[in-house]
Amino acid sequence: LAMKILIAALACLLTGLAGGANAADGAALFAQHCAACHGVNREGATGPKLLGAWDKVKPTVASVSAFIAEGNPLANMPSWKETLSASEITSVASFLLAPRAAAPAVLAPAPVAAAAAAAAAAAAAAAAAPAASSAPRNYPELANFKLPVGFSIAVYSDQVEAARSLAVAPSGVVFVGSLKAGKVYALVSSKNDGVADKVVTVASGLNHPIGVTYLNGTLYVAEISRVLRFDNIDTTYEHSPAYKVVKGDFPTETWHGEKVIKAGPDGKLYVPTGAPCNVCNKEDALYSKIYRMDPDGSHFEEVARGVRNTVGIAWHPVTKQMWFTDNGRDEMGDNLPSDKLNLAPTTGLHFGFPYCAGGVVPDPAFAAGRRCSEFVAPMAKLGPHVAALGLAFNTGSHFPAQYRNQLFIAEHGSWNRSQKIGYRVALITLADNQVASDTVFIDGFLQNGVVVGRPVDVAFLADGSMLVSDDFKGRVYRITYAAK
């Protein structure tokens, strides 16, 4: 709230400058809508700095305006054409491309500058305390989400920057890893009313800690090259707990270097290592595999290989067999290859990368002398470039009986396909350990071609309701069911 006051004060401050010139109007709009991410002086914050060279768009008013209007999911840039008018977007673009003006505070009347300073002090005080949800907020885009009859979606928390993997503790605290934020969060619903009224930063300054899992009172976090443990997390998460390094010698490459971590039914930790490339042969190295180890880092061993990049692992609640997603390579066109859902009933299996793409297509660069029939076939082909990430089995009784022990997959959505696909939560219905159907469970993260969210992971609370993280909006959603 304090930050909003600060931004509003700065917007008022900037509105008073330059007497309505186009760039000045753009400055006010920038302060109101953009400064929270890009910094008041365009110096960068959670978003990139907007000074100097432009690397994602040509430095012209038309190009910058189009980028602001349409957004870019890969850059975590939302579309603004539903919020700002075309003339307002042009004003913002003109402001961004104009030579930098003197700092507004120097030109501001004293009362306005004082208000901005007071708001800044309030923001600093708020930042020192755990974040708490403000008054109920309106999320008009949720009205356009589509779920099966009886299901509803609401925002559990909107204060989880770059939200990725989810881990639910028996206490009900939800731990969330992040990507660019470099943080691990704890979401607390102290009233048990389906809304997280407290958001605590458990740790910060980490290296893309997207993976989190809970095991025997300990929170395990996967960075790019390390696995960390936070002991006694149930009682320490609010007090900036110290961590220990469980294993610190994973590869340091950032391409597919972010990793999930999951505690298996055998009490071991499972960690994948993605390929450090679009497509390459690293069979003789740690890459493109799934490993497991004891919670103390010992007995490190390979579980599966030929896995390009998995960002989701789950175990069937009855068979205890491991299921996982795998993202296909790029540069083979819009429709090839498909992302995969794989099943590993035993260890030591090879799932085809880099020789076989999508389970059925010989890779044009590495397939010589190999056949796709040599490798484990996918249980389901999920679609080309849908970016299938986190997945979870529903074991509760809150959803109707037909959803019990069925699998839900978060599809983050395509970023370089000419026609976007994915952007949904899929329901994989199983029968006799085979995929019977792949249907849409949550649709609406893509609305009229505009990205309004990107689902990342799925988890279930003790009451059986579902959580879905969204790193595009920085939210976690809650899905409930009421019979009709």
TIBA-340092 format. One record per residue (C-alpha): residue number from 0; residue in one letter; x, y, z. Coordinates in nm, 4 decimals. Layout:
BEGIN
NUM, a, X, Y, Z
...
//
This chain:
BEGIN
0, l, 0.0000, 0.0000, 0.0000
1, a, 0.2823, 0.2372, 0.0931
2, m, 0.4491, 0.1689, -0.2413
3, k, 0.1242, 0.2534, -0.4178
4, i, 0.1091, 0.5812, -0.2242
5, l, 0.4651, 0.6536, -0.3300
6, i, 0.3932, 0.5844, -0.6951
7, a, 0.0733, 0.7895, -0.6811
8, a, 0.2647, 1.0804, -0.5246
9, l, 0.5281, 1.0598, -0.7949
10, a, 0.2593, 1.0439, -1.0607
11, c, 0.1052, 1.3639, -0.9247
12, l, 0.4497, 1.5198, -0.9097
13, l, 0.5265, 1.4323, -1.2701
14, t, 0.1832, 1.5376, -1.3930
15, g, 0.2618, 1.8904, -1.2807
16, l, 0.5690, 1.9096, -1.5047
17, a, 0.6010, 2.0516, -1.8564
18, g, 0.2409, 2.1715, -1.8841
19, g, 0.0832, 1.8849, -2.0741
20, a, 0.3457, 1.8161, -2.3355
21, n, 0.3244, 1.4665, -2.4798
22, a, 0.6403, 1.3370, -2.3086
23, a, 0.5351, 1.4945, -1.9782
24, d, 0.2001, 1.3147, -1.9927
25, g, 0.3946, 0.9997, -2.0628
26, a, 0.6112, 1.0655, -1.7572
27, a, 0.3040, 1.0783, -1.5365
28, l, 0.1660, 0.7598, -1.6876
29, f, 0.5045, 0.5915, -1.6474
30, a, 0.5192, 0.6878, -1.2798
31, q, 0.1675, 0.5589, -1.2214
32, h, 0.1849, 0.2311, -1.4101
33, c, 0.5479, 0.1401, -1.4791
34, a, 0.7773, 0.2750, -1.2071
35, a, 0.7025, -0.0078, -0.9652
36, c, 0.8791, -0.2508, -1.1990
37, h, 1.1242, -0.0311, -1.3903
38, g, 1.2214, 0.2202, -1.1212
39, v, 1.1173, 0.5802, -1.0736
40, n, 1.4137, 0.7007, -1.2773
41, r, 1.4026, 0.4072, -1.5210
42, e, 1.6993, 0.2581, -1.3360
43, g, 1.5389, -0.0874, -1.3154
44, a, 1.3866, -0.2796, -1.0265
45, t, 1.2062, -0.6108, -1.0700
46, g, 1.1928, -0.5194, -1.4394
47, p, 1.4891, -0.4161, -1.6580
48, k, 1.6271, -0.0646, -1.6685
49, l, 1.5005, 0.1512, -1.9544
50, l, 1.8067, 0.3639, -2.0122
51, g, 2.0522, 0.3526, -2.2984
52, a, 2.0368, 0.0756, -2.5591
53, w, 1.7142, -0.1138, -2.6373
54, d, 1.7628, -0.4872, -2.6870
55, k, 1.4079, -0.6145, -2.7369
56, v, 1.2576, -0.3462, -2.9596
57, k, 1.3665, -0.0785, -3.2070
58, p, 1.4039, 0.2674, -3.0480
59, t, 1.1153, 0.4232, -3.2370
60, v, 0.7841, 0.5497, -3.1005
61, a, 0.5913, 0.3022, -3.3161
62, s, 0.7972, -0.0005, -3.2112
63, v, 0.8028, 0.0864, -2.8412
64, s, 0.4295, 0.1606, -2.8490
65, a, 0.3593, -0.1779, -3.0063
66, f, 0.5752, -0.3520, -2.7458
67, i, 0.3928, -0.1784, -2.4595
68, a, 0.0536, -0.2532, -2.6129
69, e, 0.1100, -0.6216, -2.6857
70, g, 0.3559, -0.7144, -2.4095
71, n, 0.5982, -1.0049, -2.4249
72, p, 0.5457, -1.3176, -2.2096
73, l, 0.9073, -1.4261, -2.2455
74, a, 1.0234, -1.0944, -2.0986
75, n, 0.7474, -1.1036, -1.8311
76, m, 0.6085, -0.7852, -1.9884
77, p, 0.2277, -0.7690, -1.9656
78, s, 0.0062, -0.6232, -2.2360
79, w, -0.1174, -0.2722, -2.1600
80, k, -0.3637, -0.2182, -2.4430
81, e, -0.6576, -0.3087, -2.2195
82, t, -0.5421, -0.0605, -1.9525
83, l, -0.4074, 0.2377, -2.1465
84, s, -0.5474, 0.4009, -2.4567
85, a, -0.3472, 0.4128, -2.7776
86, s, -0.2656, 0.7816, -2.7213
87, e, -0.1534, 0.7128, -2.3638
88, i, 0.0730, 0.4314, -2.4814
89, t, 0.2216, 0.6648, -2.7436
90, s, 0.2833, 0.9229, -2.4709
91, v, 0.4691, 0.6682, -2.2580
92, a, 0.6776, 0.5615, -2.5581
93, s, 0.7607, 0.9258, -2.6378
94, f, 0.8674, 0.9811, -2.2773
95, l, 1.0918, 0.6741, -2.2806
96, l, 1.2624, 0.7808, -2.6022
97, a, 1.3037, 1.1482, -2.5049
98, p, 1.6343, 1.2636, -2.3528
99, r, 1.6357, 1.2187, -1.9772
100, a, 1.5007, 1.5190, -1.7916
101, a, 1.6288, 1.6395, -1.4587
102, a, 1.5095, 1.4443, -1.1579
103, p, 1.1450, 1.5423, -1.0947
104, a, 1.2064, 1.5997, -0.7247
105, v, 1.4333, 1.8957, -0.8098
106, l, 1.1547, 2.0676, -1.0013
107, a, 0.8665, 1.9700, -0.7777
108, p, 0.6868, 2.2170, -0.5531
109, a, 0.7846, 2.1689, -0.1904
110, p, 0.4500, 2.0236, -0.0720
111, v, 0.4546, 1.7578, -0.3446
112, a, 0.8177, 1.6692, -0.2772
113, a, 0.7376, 1.6416, 0.0926
114, a, 0.4472, 1.4091, 0.0185
115, a, 0.6718, 1.1916, -0.1976
116, a, 0.9352, 1.1805, 0.0768
117, a, 0.6760, 1.0839, 0.3368
118, a, 0.5415, 0.8128, 0.1092
119, a, 0.8953, 0.6840, 0.0522
120, a, 0.9494, 0.6618, 0.4276
121, a, 0.6238, 0.4723, 0.4665
122, a, 0.7264, 0.2347, 0.1869
123, a, 1.0594, 0.1676, 0.3573
124, a, 0.8852, 0.0941, 0.6854
125, a, 0.6443, -0.1439, 0.5142
126, a, 0.9317, -0.3238, 0.3406
127, a, 1.0900, -0.4021, 0.6774
128, a, 0.7850, -0.6014, 0.7891
129, p, 0.6279, -0.9182, 0.6442
130, a, 0.3954, -0.8323, 0.3595
131, a, 0.0233, -0.8634, 0.4289
132, s, -0.2632, -0.8701, 0.1824
133, s, -0.4518, -0.5428, 0.1539
134, a, -0.8231, -0.4877, 0.1209
135, p, -1.0082, -0.7156, -0.1231
136, r, -0.9092, -0.6375, -0.4794
137, n, -1.0904, -0.6757, -0.8049
138, y, -0.9477, -0.9058, -1.0726
139, p, -1.1726, -0.8519, -1.3758
140, e, -0.9762, -1.0943, -1.5959
141, l, -1.0875, -1.3864, -1.3764
142, a, -1.4426, -1.3406, -1.5047
143, n, -1.3211, -1.4729, -1.8399
144, f, -1.1578, -1.7870, -1.6996
145, k, -1.3319, -2.1109, -1.7848
146, l, -1.3453, -2.4147, -1.5545
147, p, -1.5739, -2.7197, -1.5359
148, v, -1.9171, -2.6645, -1.3844
149, g, -1.9021, -2.6129, -1.0100
150, f, -1.5396, -2.4967, -0.9981
151, s, -1.4300, -2.1437, -0.9138
152, i, -1.0952, -1.9630, -0.9254
153, a, -0.9817, -1.6827, -0.6957
154, v, -0.6548, -1.5139, -0.6041
155, y, -0.4881, -1.6730, -0.3011
156, s, -0.2071, -1.4141, -0.3065
157, d, -0.1006, -1.1455, -0.5520
158, q, 0.2252, -1.0602, -0.3752
159, v, 0.4481, -1.3448, -0.4947
160, e, 0.6851, -1.1985, -0.7496
161, a, 0.7996, -1.4490, -1.0132
162, a, 0.6103, -1.7331, -0.8385
163, r, 0.7234, -2.0778, -0.9513
164, s, 0.7231, -2.4097, -0.7591
165, l, 0.4880, -2.4737, -0.4663
166, a, 0.5358, -2.6814, -0.1510
167, v, 0.2600, -2.7155, 0.1091
168, a, 0.3645, -2.7907, 0.4674
169, p, 0.1349, -2.9906, 0.7003
170, s, 0.0812, -2.6665, 0.8923
171, g, -0.0814, -2.5143, 0.5848
172, v, 0.2031, -2.2734, 0.5110
173, v, 0.2682, -2.2615, 0.1376
174, f, 0.6296, -2.2160, 0.0317
175, v, 0.6938, -2.0662, -0.3118
176, g, 1.0170, -2.0506, -0.5098
177, s, 1.0834, -1.7693, -0.7527
178, l, 1.2873, -1.7089, -1.0651
179, k, 1.4164, -1.3581, -1.1249
180, a, 1.3200, -1.2394, -0.7760
181, g, 1.5780, -1.4734, -0.6205
182, k, 1.3519, -1.5299, -0.3215
183, v, 1.1619, -1.7979, -0.1365
184, y, 0.8264, -1.6952, 0.0065
185, a, 0.5927, -1.8324, 0.2715
186, l, 0.2191, -1.7739, 0.2274
187, v, 0.0064, -1.7887, 0.5413
188, s, -0.3724, -1.7896, 0.5636
189, s, -0.4095, -1.7196, 0.9361
190, k, -0.7886, -1.7111, 0.9112
191, n, -0.8124, -2.0247, 0.6951
192, d, -1.0455, -1.8309, 0.4681
193, g, -0.8884, -1.9184, 0.1356
194, v, -0.6734, -1.6057, 0.1170
195, a, -0.3107, -1.5665, 0.2207
196, d, -0.3150, -1.2646, 0.4525
197, k, 0.0597, -1.2760, 0.5175
198, v, 0.3477, -1.3125, 0.2723
199, v, 0.6896, -1.3625, 0.4307
200, t, 1.0226, -1.3560, 0.2487
201, v, 1.1993, -1.6626, 0.3880
202, a, 1.5220, -1.6072, 0.1937
203, s, 1.6503, -1.3642, -0.0682
204, g, 1.9559, -1.3117, -0.2832
205, l, 1.9462, -1.6692, -0.4132
206, n, 2.0332, -1.7825, -0.7661
207, h, 1.7008, -1.8527, -0.9409
208, p, 1.5553, -2.0673, -0.6596
209, i, 1.2568, -2.2023, -0.8499
210, g, 1.2421, -2.5426, -0.6755
211, v, 1.1038, -2.5990, -0.3253
212, t, 0.9956, -2.9120, -0.1425
213, y, 0.9071, -2.9987, 0.2166
214, l, 1.0295, -3.3130, 0.3925
215, n, 1.0210, -3.3982, 0.7639
216, g, 1.0142, -3.0415, 0.8899
217, t, 1.2820, -2.9196, 0.6487
218, l, 1.2423, -2.6972, 0.3440
219, y, 1.4716, -2.7883, 0.0539
220, v, 1.5420, -2.5259, -0.2125
221, a, 1.7058, -2.5851, -0.5506
222, e, 1.9148, -2.3081, -0.7034
223, i, 2.0955, -2.3342, -1.0363
224, s, 2.4020, -2.5086, -0.8923
225, r, 2.3071, -2.5911, -0.5329
226, v, 2.0499, -2.7589, -0.3135
227, l, 1.9916, -2.5855, 0.0201
228, r, 1.8116, -2.6955, 0.3349
229, f, 1.6306, -2.4807, 0.5907
230, d, 1.5851, -2.6862, 0.9079
231, n, 1.2878, -2.6531, 1.1437
232, i, 1.1218, -2.4372, 0.8830
233, d, 0.7804, -2.4428, 1.0525
234, t, 0.9127, -2.2319, 1.3397
235, t, 1.1849, -2.0337, 1.1643
236, y, 1.0380, -1.9166, 0.8330
237, e, 0.9501, -1.5714, 0.9715
238, h, 1.2979, -1.5078, 1.1126
239, s, 1.5301, -1.5112, 0.8082
240, p, 1.6478, -1.8666, 0.8787
241, a, 2.0005, -1.9770, 0.7980
242, y, 2.0532, -2.2542, 0.5469
243, k, 2.2974, -2.5359, 0.4885
244, v, 2.4257, -2.6503, 0.1495
245, v, 2.3196, -3.0094, 0.0847
246, k, 2.4919, -3.0350, -0.2524
247, g, 2.6785, -2.7532, -0.4229
248, d, 2.8349, -2.9012, -0.7356
249, f, 2.5521, -2.9031, -0.9895
250, p, 2.6290, -2.7394, -1.3280
251, t, 2.6369, -2.3606, -1.3311
252, e, 2.4942, -2.3044, -1.6816
253, t, 2.1806, -2.0908, -1.6802
254, w, 2.0250, -2.2389, -1.9979
255, h, 1.7791, -2.4864, -1.8450
256, g, 1.9866, -2.4528, -1.5284
257, e, 1.6938, -2.3655, -1.3017
258, k, 1.5731, -2.6818, -1.1403
259, v, 1.2800, -2.8168, -0.9481
260, i, 1.3244, -3.0434, -0.6473
261, k, 1.0731, -3.2945, -0.5165
262, a, 1.0648, -3.5305, -0.2211
263, g, 0.9702, -3.8776, -0.3413
264, p, 0.7669, -4.1415, -0.1569
265, d, 1.0951, -4.3196, -0.0817
266, g, 1.2106, -4.0247, 0.1297
267, k, 1.4742, -3.9194, -0.1243
268, l, 1.5166, -3.5886, -0.3046
269, y, 1.4760, -3.5874, -0.6833
270, v, 1.6532, -3.3177, -0.8877
271, p, 1.6729, -3.2850, -1.2691
272, t, 1.9551, -3.1234, -1.4653
273, g, 1.8416, -2.9762, -1.7972
274, a, 2.0350, -2.9648, -2.1232
275, p, 2.2528, -2.6483, -2.1429
276, c, 2.1328, -2.5819, -2.4972
277, n, 1.8425, -2.6023, -2.7343
278, v, 1.9732, -2.9397, -2.8518
279, c, 2.3139, -3.0969, -2.7858
280, n, 2.4612, -3.4305, -2.6853
281, k, 2.5758, -3.4293, -2.3215
282, e, 2.5237, -3.7974, -2.2488
283, d, 2.8656, -3.8245, -2.0860
284, a, 2.8030, -3.5360, -1.8428
285, l, 2.5537, -3.4517, -1.5659
286, y, 2.3091, -3.2870, -1.8063
287, s, 1.9741, -3.4093, -1.9422
288, k, 1.9051, -3.6439, -1.6537
289, i, 1.7078, -3.6848, -1.3341
290, y, 1.8947, -3.7699, -1.0141
291, r, 1.8028, -3.8609, -0.6609
292, m, 1.9859, -3.8463, -0.3311
293, d, 1.9342, -3.8850, 0.0412
294, p, 1.8262, -3.5689, 0.2263
295, d, 2.1854, -3.5156, 0.3408
296, g, 2.3158, -3.5269, -0.0177
297, s, 2.4596, -3.8783, 0.0013
298, h, 2.3860, -4.1722, -0.2310
299, f, 2.3598, -3.9427, -0.5337
300, e, 2.2501, -4.1544, -0.8312
301, e, 2.0966, -4.1311, -1.1769
302, v, 1.7278, -4.2132, -1.2113
303, a, 1.6532, -4.1314, -1.5775
304, r, 1.8372, -3.9921, -1.8799
305, g, 1.7532, -3.8500, -2.2226
306, v, 1.5409, -3.5796, -2.0545
307, r, 1.5868, -3.2405, -2.2209
308, n, 1.4272, -3.0255, -1.9514
309, t, 1.1749, -3.1293, -1.6905
310, v, 1.0184, -2.8738, -1.4587
311, g, 0.7658, -3.1089, -1.3027
312, i, 0.7848, -3.4407, -1.1188
313, a, 0.5059, -3.6252, -0.9347
314, w, 0.4335, -3.9775, -0.8088
315, h, 0.1107, -4.1664, -0.8581
316, p, -0.0567, -4.1959, -0.5175
317, v, -0.1307, -4.5669, -0.5642
318, t, 0.1474, -4.7111, -0.7798
319, k, 0.4157, -4.4709, -0.6457
320, q, 0.5603, -4.4535, -0.9974
321, m, 0.7266, -4.1325, -1.1140
322, w, 0.5622, -3.9151, -1.3798
323, f, 0.7312, -3.6075, -1.5238
324, t, 0.6981, -3.3453, -1.7942
325, d, 0.9658, -3.2812, -2.0575
326, n, 0.9919, -2.9774, -2.2849
327, g, 1.0740, -3.0359, -2.6513
328, r, 1.3410, -2.8539, -2.8495
329, d, 1.2890, -2.5398, -3.0579
330, e, 1.3814, -2.4512, -3.4194
331, m, 1.1774, -2.7284, -3.5819
332, g, 0.8789, -2.5060, -3.6635
333, d, 0.5479, -2.4290, -3.4995
334, n, 0.4217, -2.7852, -3.4829
335, l, 0.7257, -2.9951, -3.3941
336, p, 0.8132, -3.1451, -3.1585
337, s, 0.5553, -3.2036, -2.8874
338, d, 0.6174, -3.1611, -2.5178
339, k, 0.5869, -3.4918, -2.3362
340, l, 0.4387, -3.6540, -2.0292
341, n, 0.6651, -3.9424, -1.9278
342, l, 0.6387, -4.2347, -1.6896
343, a, 0.9408, -4.3948, -1.5239
344, p, 0.8215, -4.7178, -1.3573
345, t, 1.1837, -4.8078, -1.2853
346, t, 1.5257, -4.6442, -1.2877
347, g, 1.7799, -4.6463, -1.5704
348, l, 1.5444, -4.5673, -1.8590
349, h, 1.6325, -4.3448, -2.1557
350, f, 1.3670, -4.1018, -2.2827
351, g, 1.5226, -4.0108, -2.6162
352, f, 1.6947, -3.6717, -2.5995
353, p, 1.8812, -3.5669, -2.8090
354, y, 1.8239, -3.8461, -3.0614
355, c, 1.4454, -3.8452, -3.0739
356, a, 1.2330, -3.5295, -3.0453
357, g, 0.8867, -3.5474, -2.8964
358, g, 0.9073, -3.9240, -2.8776
359, v, 0.8375, -3.9776, -3.2470
360, v, 1.0563, -3.7453, -3.4586
361, p, 1.4221, -3.8345, -3.5307
362, d, 1.6245, -3.5263, -3.4429
363, p, 1.7723, -3.3751, -3.7611
364, a, 2.1067, -3.3065, -3.5888
365, f, 2.1613, -3.6154, -3.3719
366, a, 1.9446, -3.9033, -3.4960
367, a, 2.2031, -4.0635, -3.7250
368, g, 2.2248, -4.4325, -3.6472
369, r, 1.9477, -4.4174, -3.3842
370, r, 1.5752, -4.4926, -3.3916
371, c, 1.2958, -4.3556, -3.1750
372, s, 1.1870, -4.7122, -3.0977
373, e, 1.5041, -4.7516, -2.8896
374, f, 1.3717, -4.5155, -2.6241
375, v, 1.0833, -4.4991, -2.3807
376, a, 0.7773, -4.3625, -2.5574
377, p, 0.5860, -4.0772, -2.3915
378, m, 0.2612, -4.1518, -2.2126
379, a, 0.1121, -3.8420, -2.3748
380, k, 0.2168, -3.5879, -2.6362
381, l, 0.0995, -3.2612, -2.4815
382, g, 0.1427, -3.0302, -2.7807
383, p, 0.4255, -2.8400, -2.9505
384, h, 0.5867, -2.5668, -2.7379
385, v, 0.3108, -2.5623, -2.4737
386, a, 0.5869, -2.5521, -2.2065
387, a, 0.4421, -2.8159, -1.9768
388, l, 0.5868, -2.7494, -1.6305
389, g, 0.4586, -2.8460, -1.2851
390, l, 0.2156, -3.1288, -1.2249
391, a, 0.0369, -3.2882, -0.9308
392, f, -0.2025, -3.5725, -0.8553
393, n, -0.5249, -3.4910, -0.6738
394, t, -0.5638, -3.7153, -0.3700
395, g, -0.8222, -3.5207, -0.1710
396, s, -1.1998, -3.5427, -0.1507
397, h, -1.2883, -3.1771, -0.2122
398, f, -1.3147, -3.2281, -0.5883
399, p, -1.5748, -3.4737, -0.7237
400, a, -1.4807, -3.8423, -0.7172
401, q, -1.3925, -3.8576, -1.0880
402, y, -1.0963, -3.6248, -1.0245
403, r, -0.9418, -3.8379, -0.7513
404, n, -0.5922, -3.9715, -0.8332
405, q, -0.5963, -3.7834, -1.1626
406, l, -0.3136, -3.5639, -1.2881
407, f, -0.3104, -3.1874, -1.3446
408, i, -0.0396, -3.0153, -1.5504
409, a, 0.0436, -2.6439, -1.5701
410, e, 0.1202, -2.5405, -1.9280
411, h, 0.3210, -2.2189, -1.9157
412, g, 0.2473, -2.1394, -2.2807
413, s, 0.4471, -2.0965, -2.6009
414, w, 0.6745, -1.7967, -2.6365
415, n, 0.7990, -1.8235, -2.9965
416, r, 0.5119, -1.9918, -3.1781
417, s, 0.3270, -1.7839, -3.4390
418, q, -0.0043, -1.8834, -3.2805
419, k, 0.0187, -1.9102, -2.9012
420, i, -0.0878, -2.2351, -2.7360
421, g, -0.0696, -2.3734, -2.3848
422, y, -0.1540, -2.1106, -2.1217
423, r, -0.3807, -2.3508, -1.9379
424, v, -0.4000, -2.6155, -1.6694
425, a, -0.4640, -2.9531, -1.8284
426, l, -0.6405, -3.2529, -1.6756
427, i, -0.4839, -3.5873, -1.7627
428, t, -0.7325, -3.8647, -1.6929
429, l, -0.5743, -4.2040, -1.6314
430, a, -0.7256, -4.5508, -1.6615
431, d, -0.5239, -4.8634, -1.5800
432, n, -0.2088, -4.6521, -1.5661
433, q, -0.2642, -4.5276, -1.9220
434, v, -0.3643, -4.1819, -2.0417
435, a, -0.7315, -4.1897, -2.1333
436, s, -0.7746, -3.8198, -2.2128
437, d, -0.6047, -3.4815, -2.2094
438, t, -0.8585, -3.2032, -2.1542
439, v, -0.8602, -2.8401, -2.0435
440, f, -0.9269, -2.7855, -1.6741
441, i, -0.8469, -2.4127, -1.6467
442, d, -0.8613, -2.1925, -1.9551
443, g, -0.8179, -1.8154, -1.9495
444, f, -0.4507, -1.7334, -1.9075
445, l, -0.4632, -1.6296, -2.2728
446, q, -0.7560, -1.4021, -2.3575
447, n, -0.8162, -1.2839, -2.7147
448, g, -0.4504, -1.3398, -2.7890
449, v, -0.3377, -1.1367, -2.4862
450, v, -0.1383, -1.3102, -2.2130
451, v, -0.2899, -1.2419, -1.8700
452, g, -0.1044, -1.5171, -1.6843
453, r, 0.1372, -1.8076, -1.7191
454, p, 0.0687, -2.1099, -1.4957
455, v, 0.3784, -2.2788, -1.3523
456, d, 0.2985, -2.5292, -1.0783
457, v, 0.0082, -2.7132, -0.9189
458, a, -0.0355, -2.8165, -0.5560
459, f, -0.3171, -2.9046, -0.3194
460, l, -0.3999, -2.7701, 0.0245
461, a, -0.5096, -2.9959, 0.3100
462, d, -0.8745, -2.9059, 0.2429
463, g, -0.8414, -3.0453, -0.1102
464, s, -0.8527, -2.7125, -0.2926
465, m, -0.5969, -2.6566, -0.5679
466, l, -0.3260, -2.3928, -0.5895
467, v, -0.1745, -2.2743, -0.9191
468, s, 0.1252, -2.0406, -0.9354
469, d, 0.1608, -1.7722, -1.2023
470, d, 0.5012, -1.6117, -1.2531
471, f, 0.3673, -1.3610, -1.5076
472, k, 0.1302, -1.1862, -1.2662
473, g, 0.3178, -1.2819, -0.9497
474, r, 0.0171, -1.4632, -0.8111
475, v, -0.1006, -1.7897, -0.6632
476, y, -0.4591, -1.8884, -0.7459
477, r, -0.6931, -2.1137, -0.5467
478, i, -0.9477, -2.3384, -0.7175
479, t, -1.2464, -2.4681, -0.5217
480, y, -1.5541, -2.6747, -0.5945
481, a, -1.9162, -2.6321, -0.4869
482, a, -2.1793, -2.8767, -0.6094
483, k, -2.4588, -2.7248, -0.8152
//
